[in-house]
Amino acid sequence: MLKVTDLEAGYGGSTVLHGVSLEVKDGEAVVILGPNGHGKTTLLRAISGLVKPTAGTVEFDGQVISRLNPADIVAAGVVHIPQGDLPFPELTVLDNLLMGAYLPDAWRQRKEKLEQVYQLFPVLKERPRQLARSLSGGERRMLALGRGLMGNAKILVIDEPSLGLAPFLIEEVYQRIRDINKSGMSILLADENADHIEGLADRVYLLESGSIVGQGTADEMLRNEALLAAYLG
């Protein structure tokens, strides 16, 4: 479904990603693990068009998307949920969700999508008129996931959903991501912590210094304590 081949990208003439290759099959949940500052966010931004690759390709459903602008990549079905969520703080929960359906096809299906989001996140259904800035950290994370689902996504590209959350909230957010994946949605997720990916990840890639240094099934990678300790501490 998603195929990244020999991808290189960076900022201001400095290369961050060095020939990264990975793939996500239809319906899979794939996790990129790696320490902070080693290229996970840059990789997701390159996939979603926020950073232009300097070499390599990104393909989605057989189409090369690495030359497209971000709006066209969203229209193709690749929806990026950034690190830190970034809701519109002065908009209500409902208006934030509707912003996720800004493309014409998604807007036509907004009522059905909204009902799906409310089924996954009942807390959002309870407070549609509440301003996003007054939500808790966990609620904002759920709002970000819901807004992504409103865009007719075929794959969600999620950056560090555990960032800044208390442990019990991290598990709740990850459970919702598992539920999204079980509904048939493909997931590509980046995080620095392997503690919560069991039961979610089909496969895992380990990213260090902008390069893939390990990959395998979730069972293979999570049981390799020496490898995880070497790169994740």
Solvent accessible surface area in square Angstrom, and as a share of the most:
residue,aa,sasa,rsa
1,M,59,0.26
2,L,0,0.00
3,K,103,0.44
4,V,2,0.01
5,T,46,0.27
6,D,82,0.42
7,L,0,0.00
8,E,64,0.29
9,A,1,0.00
10,G,19,0.18
11,Y,97,0.37
12,G,93,0.90
13,G,87,0.84
14,S,69,0.45
15,T,64,0.37
16,V,39,0.23
17,L,0,0.00
18,H,91,0.40
19,G,35,0.34
20,V,0,0.00
21,S,46,0.30
22,L,8,0.04
23,E,65,0.29
24,V,0,0.00
25,K,110,0.47
26,D,113,0.59
27,G,32,0.31
28,E,24,0.11
29,A,0,0.00
30,V,0,0.00
31,V,0,0.00
32,I,0,0.00
33,L,0,0.00
34,G,0,0.00
35,P,31,0.19
36,N,87,0.45
37,G,83,0.80
38,H,49,0.22
39,G,6,0.06
40,K,7,0.03
41,T,33,0.19
42,T,9,0.05
43,L,0,0.00
44,L,0,0.00
45,R,94,0.34
46,A,1,0.01
47,I,1,0.00
48,S,7,0.04
49,G,8,0.07
50,L,105,0.52
51,V,16,0.09
52,K,105,0.44
53,P,28,0.18
54,T,109,0.63
55,A,43,0.34
56,G,34,0.33
57,T,41,0.24
58,V,0,0.00
59,E,50,0.23
60,F,3,0.01
61,D,84,0.43
62,G,71,0.68
63,Q,90,0.40
64,V,52,0.30
65,I,0,0.00
66,S,12,0.08
67,R,190,0.69
68,L,46,0.23
69,N,77,0.40
70,P,48,0.30
71,A,47,0.36
72,D,67,0.35
73,I,1,0.00
74,V,34,0.20
75,A,67,0.52
76,A,25,0.19
77,G,2,0.02
78,V,0,0.00
79,V,15,0.08
80,H,32,0.14
81,I,7,0.03
82,P,36,0.23
83,Q,70,0.31
84,G,38,0.36
85,D,3,0.01
86,L,121,0.60
87,P,23,0.15
88,F,88,0.37
89,P,72,0.45
90,E,110,0.49
91,L,61,0.31
92,T,23,0.13
93,V,0,0.00
94,L,28,0.14
95,D,54,0.28
96,N,0,0.00
97,L,0,0.00
98,L,42,0.21
99,M,88,0.39
100,G,14,0.13
101,A,0,0.00
102,Y,121,0.46
103,L,34,0.17
104,P,87,0.55
105,D,82,0.42
106,A,2,0.02
107,W,107,0.38
108,R,166,0.60
109,Q,79,0.35
110,R,70,0.25
111,K,155,0.66
112,E,105,0.47
113,K,37,0.16
114,L,31,0.15
115,E,79,0.35
116,Q,96,0.43
117,V,0,0.00
118,Y,24,0.09
119,Q,132,0.58
120,L,39,0.19
121,F,1,0.00
122,P,78,0.49
123,V,33,0.19
124,L,0,0.00
125,K,112,0.47
126,E,127,0.57
127,R,72,0.26
128,P,40,0.25
129,R,171,0.63
130,Q,55,0.24
131,L,53,0.27
132,A,0,0.00
133,R,141,0.51
134,S,63,0.41
135,L,7,0.03
136,S,56,0.36
137,G,22,0.21
138,G,1,0.01
139,E,30,0.13
140,R,82,0.30
141,R,21,0.08
142,M,10,0.05
143,L,1,0.00
144,A,3,0.02
145,L,1,0.01
146,G,0,0.00
147,R,35,0.13
148,G,6,0.05
149,L,19,0.09
150,M,0,0.00
151,G,4,0.04
152,N,41,0.21
153,A,12,0.09
154,K,99,0.42
155,I,0,0.00
156,L,0,0.00
157,V,0,0.00
158,I,3,0.02
159,D,4,0.02
160,E,5,0.02
161,P,1,0.01
162,S,14,0.09
163,L,68,0.34
164,G,81,0.78
165,L,19,0.10
166,A,41,0.32
167,P,103,0.65
168,F,146,0.61
169,L,39,0.19
170,I,20,0.10
171,E,72,0.32
172,E,70,0.31
173,V,0,0.00
174,Y,1,0.00
175,Q,59,0.26
176,R,56,0.20
177,I,0,0.00
178,R,24,0.09
179,D,39,0.20
180,I,1,0.01
181,N,23,0.12
182,K,152,0.64
183,S,92,0.59
184,G,50,0.48
185,M,28,0.13
186,S,0,0.00
187,I,0,0.00
188,L,0,0.00
189,L,0,0.00
190,A,0,0.00
191,D,1,0.00
192,E,67,0.30
193,N,57,0.29
194,A,18,0.14
195,D,112,0.58
196,H,34,0.15
197,I,0,0.00
198,E,126,0.57
199,G,64,0.62
200,L,8,0.04
201,A,12,0.09
202,D,67,0.35
203,R,45,0.16
204,V,0,0.00
205,Y,6,0.02
206,L,0,0.00
207,L,0,0.00
208,E,44,0.20
209,S,63,0.41
210,G,0,0.00
211,S,35,0.23
212,I,41,0.21
213,V,55,0.32
214,G,14,0.14
215,Q,114,0.51
216,G,17,0.16
217,T,60,0.35
218,A,11,0.09
219,D,85,0.44
220,E,105,0.47
221,M,8,0.04
222,L,40,0.20
223,R,188,0.69
224,N,65,0.33
225,E,135,0.60
226,A,80,0.62
227,L,40,0.20
228,L,25,0.12
229,A,60,0.47
230,A,79,0.61
231,Y,68,0.26
232,L,46,0.23
233,G,97,0.93
